[in-house]
Every structure is written in C-alpha cells, then in structure tokens.
Amino acid sequence: MIFSLQGSVQELTPTYAVINVQGVGYYVGISLMTSQALALNKPAFLFIQQIIREDAHLLFGFNTRSEKEMFNLLISVNGVGAVSALILLSTLSLEEIATAILSKNSALIQKAKGIGAKTAERIIVDLKDKVQKFGIEAENISAFVDNKVKEESLSALEVLGIPKRMSEKIADRMMKQNPEISVEELVKQILKNI
C-alpha cells in the first residue's frame, strides 16, 4: 500500500498531478486545495490514498493528513465516490464541510457539483459523529446557523422588495436580542421594524 509520495511535480492541473519519484511518474488525483499547494517542477510531498478496483488502481493525493482523513470519511458514505469526494473537497474547506455536517446544512454540501439532496443527507447522517476533530468549535456552529437564519430571512425580504441594506441592521439587532430566533420570526420582526 502506498502511504505517501515524495518527488517533484512533473505535471499539474486543478484535478490531477504527476509526481516524479526517481524517474517514475505517478498520476495522482487531487483536490483544488492540494493543487494550489503544489508548483510545477518543484519538490512535493503528498499523503496518498490508494483505491484498487477491478478495472483500475487509483492514487489520490493530499497536501495534509486532515484532508486525506476527510476524503476517507466521505468515500465511506454509500453513494459518495472518490471523484465526488474530491469535488466536495475542492468546493468547500475542511472546516466548511465539517460545519455543514454538524449544523445539518445539506444545501451547503449540495453546492458541490454532482452531490444531490439524498447524498448530502446521507453524508450528514453518516458523518455527524466523526467530524468534530476538524477544528470546529461549538460557537462556530451556532454562528454558522445564525448566519443561515439571517441569510434566508434577508433573501425572503428581498423577494418582497425590501433592500438588504435596510433589513440587515434590524436583523443583527433582533438576533442579538434573541439568538434562537427562527427565519419566520425574524422576517416578521424586521417587517414590523422597518
């Protein structure tokens, strides 16, 4: 089993790199995050996840051990393949993925191309107890949920023709007074206070 590769970057794209290790070029699937950490013809060290299928031996490379761990968690979910996991890792940061899972924000997970509502829900259910270690503090989750409530409220008000600038200050004030406020209640309060 290949655990890591150290060599120079022979080819580099946003989705794969060829790492030359003493004359042997290894084709490695990578995320955008890892791609940005590499430079053509420069030394590189990647943590590798090897996936062996009947029709292929695939290598996926990661700049950090944490990214590799998140990749392995994602592919452990039924219906999430290696390519989908890389797309998700390219779309959101590790913290965003973990926060989305912990705050049950399937809409954020669905921003990754090819991940639908059912798969996003499955990721949340399967991984909610496994992503705490990705540096997410409880207050970040509540801030994330608050932000979601605020964003949904402001977009609802924009649909009603109320400019975001007008309603944003009122929203902030209402959320300070009542951090547990729901989207519906926040919209009502903003409408009362305009």
N, C-alpha and C positions, 0 to 999 in steps of 0.2 A: 504494500500500500504506500502511495506517495503522500508524504505529510507536508512537505514544503519544497519549493524550488528556489535556488539562488543562481542568478546568472545575469545576462544583460538582455535588455528589451530589443528584440530584433524587428518586431512589427508591433504596431499599437493602433487600435481603433477603440471607439467607445464600448464595444461589446466583447472584444477578444484581444489577447496579446500573444505573441510568440516569444517565449523566453528561451534564449540560447544558453544551455548549460553544457559547457565544454564541448561545443560543436554539435550538440543535439538540440533541435528546436522543438519545444513543447508548446502545442496550441492550447491555450487556456481561456475558457470563458470567464469574463469579468463583468463587474458592475461598473456603472459610471463613476461611482465613488472611488473604486480601485483604479480605474483608468486615469482619473485626474491625479492620482498619486504617483503614476509612472511617467517616465520620459524615454523617448526613443534613444537607443544606443547607450543608455545609462544602466548602472547596476540596479538589480531589483531582487527583492525577497518577497515571495508570496506564500501564504498558507494555502494548502491545496486540499480540495475535496475531490476524491476520485469516485466516479459513478460508473459501474460496469453493468452494461445491458447486453442482451443477446446480440444486438446489431452494432454496438459501439462501446468504446472505452473513452469516457469523457473526463476532462480535468476542468475544475473551476477554481479560480484563484482569488485570494482576498488579501488586502493590504493589512488587515487587522484580524486578530483571533476572534474578536467580538462579531465582526461581520460574518466570519465563517460559521460561528455558533448560531447566529440569526438565520443564515441560509439553511443550515441543517434543521433548525426548528421549523422553518417554513416548508421545506420539502417533506417533513414528517406528516404534514397535513394532507389528508386524502384529497386529490384533485389539484394539488399545487406541485407542478413540475419544476425542474431546475431552471428552465427559461423564465417561467412566471416569477419564481423567487428572485432571479437576477433583475427582472424588470421592476419588481417591488423595491428591491434594494437600490435601484437606480433612480426611482421616483421619489422615495422618502428616505430620510436619515434613519439610523437605528433607533434614535430616541422617538422620532415621529411614529415609526411602526409600533414600538412598544407602547407609547402613549395611546395610540389609536386602539390597540388591542385592549389595554386596561380600561379605557374610557368607553369601550364598545362603540367606537365611531367607524362603522363599516363604510360610510361614504368616503372617508379619507383613504381607506385601504383600496376602495374601488377606483381611486384616481390612477392606479397602476393599470396600464393597458392589459386587457385580457383577463382581469380579475372581476368577476361579476358579484352580484349580491350574495348568492348562495355560498360561493367560495370565501368571500370576505367574512360572512357569518361563521363559517366553519373554522377559519383562521382564529377568529376571536374566541370561540368556544374551546378549541383545542389548545390554544397557547396562553390563555389568560393567567394560568398559574406558573408559567415558565419564563415570562419576560421581565420580571421585576429587576433582575440583575443588570439591566441595560441602563442604569443610572437615572431612573425615573423616580422623582420624589413625589410624595402624595400631593404636595401643594401644586406641583406642575400639572398633575392630572386635573385637580379642581380648576386651575386657571384655564386649562385646555377646554374643559366642559363649559366654564363660564364664557369663554371666547366663542364657543359653538352656539350657545344660547344667544349671545349678543349678535353674532353674525346672522343667525336665522331671523332674529327679530328685525334687524336693520334691513335685511333683504325683503322681508314681508312688508315693511313700511315703505320701502322704495317702490314696490309694486303698487301701493296705494297712492303713490305720487309724492311722498314726503322725502325730501332730500336727506341723505345720510348724515351730512354735517349737522343738520338741525336736530336729528334724533340721537346722535351719538353721545353728546354730553349728558342728556337726560338718562340714557341707557346706563352710562357709567355711574351716575348718581344713584339710580334705582338699584343697581347691582351691589353697590357698597352697602346700602341700607338693608337689602335682602339678598344675600349671596345664593340662596336656594331657589330664587325666582325661576318660574318656567317661562318658555318662549311666549305662550299665550298671555300670561300675566304681564310680562314685560311690555309686550305690544300695547296692551290695554293702558298701562301706566303711562307710557310715552304719549299715546293719543290724548290722554287726559291732561298732560302737562305741556302740550305744545301751544 
